């Protein structure tokens, strides 16, 4: 029974910290765009790079 005097306030403090962290994440925009980064990985907008030797040979010609 005596351990409950310690565990209940500790659980309430932990709950308050979790709620604070969730509210901070929502207010700072952590959940604004959940699908954008996943789609960005699949899109290949970069041009393929040629090896350096190939570029040098093209310049010499």
Order of alpha helices (4+ residues) and beta strands (2+ residues): alpha-alpha-alpha
